[in-house]
């Protein structure tokens, strides 16, 4: 009896991991919806590369814990966008004409 009990206690961590894997969507969010993109393509790369921890594909959608997605977004941080170079832009004269409301 003692040998069987020791064997069962040794198998508990493996059984717990199997039970966690058996829960398909518990605690997971759709990454694309959470990030705010309509397609899966922009987030597929980071999910595949492991940048979003614990992300997995469930029924053709990438799912991950909300905390993992939030951490990935915070790590990316806001990107600075530089000012448009109006002098080097060949479309700037056309934009000005359109804004002026007529042809010249």
C-alpha positions as CSV (number, residue, x, y, z in Angstrom):
1,X,0.0,0.0,0.0
2,X,2.8,2.4,0.8
3,X,4.4,1.8,-2.6
4,X,1.2,2.6,-4.4
5,X,0.7,5.8,-2.4
6,X,4.2,7.0,-3.2
7,X,3.6,6.3,-6.9
8,X,0.4,8.3,-6.9
9,X,2.0,11.2,-5.0
10,X,4.9,11.2,-7.5
11,X,2.4,11.3,-10.4
12,X,0.4,14.3,-9.1
13,X,2.4,17.1,-10.8
14,X,2.1,15.3,-14.2
15,X,-1.6,14.7,-13.7
16,X,-2.1,18.4,-12.8
17,X,-0.3,19.4,-16.0
18,X,-2.5,17.1,-18.0
19,X,-5.7,18.5,-16.4
20,X,-4.5,22.1,-17.2
21,X,-3.9,21.1,-20.8
22,X,-7.4,19.6,-21.0
23,X,-9.1,22.9,-20.3
24,X,-9.2,24.4,-23.7
25,X,-10.1,28.0,-23.2
26,X,-10.2,28.6,-19.5
27,X,-8.6,32.0,-18.8
28,X,-7.6,32.6,-22.4
29,X,-8.5,35.6,-24.5
30,X,-8.5,35.9,-28.3
31,X,-5.2,37.8,-28.9
32,X,-6.4,39.7,-32.0
33,X,-9.6,40.9,-30.4
34,X,-7.7,41.9,-27.2
35,X,-5.1,43.9,-29.2
36,X,-7.8,45.4,-31.4
37,X,-6.9,44.0,-34.9
38,X,-9.5,42.3,-37.1
39,X,-7.1,39.8,-38.7
40,X,-4.9,37.1,-37.1
41,X,-1.8,37.9,-39.3
42,X,-0.4,40.8,-37.3
43,X,-0.3,38.8,-34.1
44,X,0.6,35.4,-35.5
45,X,4.3,36.1,-35.6
46,X,4.7,37.2,-32.0
47,X,2.6,34.3,-30.9
48,X,4.7,31.8,-32.9
49,X,8.0,33.3,-31.7
50,X,6.9,33.1,-28.1
51,X,6.9,36.8,-27.5
52,X,3.4,36.4,-26.1
53,X,3.9,33.8,-23.4
54,X,1.6,30.8,-23.2
55,X,-0.1,31.6,-26.6
56,X,-1.5,28.7,-28.4
57,X,-3.7,28.2,-31.5
58,X,-7.2,27.1,-30.7
59,X,-9.6,26.6,-33.6
60,X,-7.6,28.8,-36.0
61,X,-7.4,31.7,-33.5
62,X,-4.5,32.6,-31.3
63,X,-5.4,32.5,-27.6
64,X,-3.3,33.6,-24.6
65,X,-3.8,34.7,-21.0
66,X,-4.8,38.4,-20.8
67,X,-1.9,39.1,-18.5
68,X,0.6,37.8,-21.2
69,X,-1.0,39.9,-23.9
70,X,-0.9,43.0,-21.6
71,X,2.8,42.3,-20.8
72,X,3.7,42.0,-24.5
73,X,1.9,45.3,-25.3
74,X,3.6,47.1,-22.5
75,X,7.0,45.7,-23.6
76,X,6.4,47.0,-27.1
77,X,5.6,50.4,-25.7
78,X,4.3,53.4,-27.8
79,X,6.1,54.1,-31.0
80,X,7.2,57.6,-31.8
81,X,6.2,58.9,-35.2
82,X,8.3,61.6,-36.6
83,X,6.9,64.6,-38.4
84,X,6.2,64.4,-42.1
85,X,8.9,66.0,-44.2
86,X,6.8,68.4,-46.2
87,X,9.7,69.6,-48.4
88,X,10.6,66.1,-49.6
89,X,7.0,65.0,-50.2
90,X,6.1,65.1,-53.9
91,X,2.4,64.9,-53.0
92,X,2.4,68.0,-50.8
93,X,1.5,70.5,-53.6
94,X,-1.4,68.3,-54.7
95,X,-2.7,68.1,-51.1
96,X,-2.5,71.9,-50.8
97,X,-4.5,72.3,-54.0
98,X,-7.2,69.9,-52.8
99,X,-7.4,71.6,-49.5
100,X,-7.7,75.0,-51.2
101,X,-10.8,73.7,-53.0
102,X,-9.9,74.1,-56.6
103,X,-7.6,73.5,-59.5
104,X,-4.7,75.7,-60.3
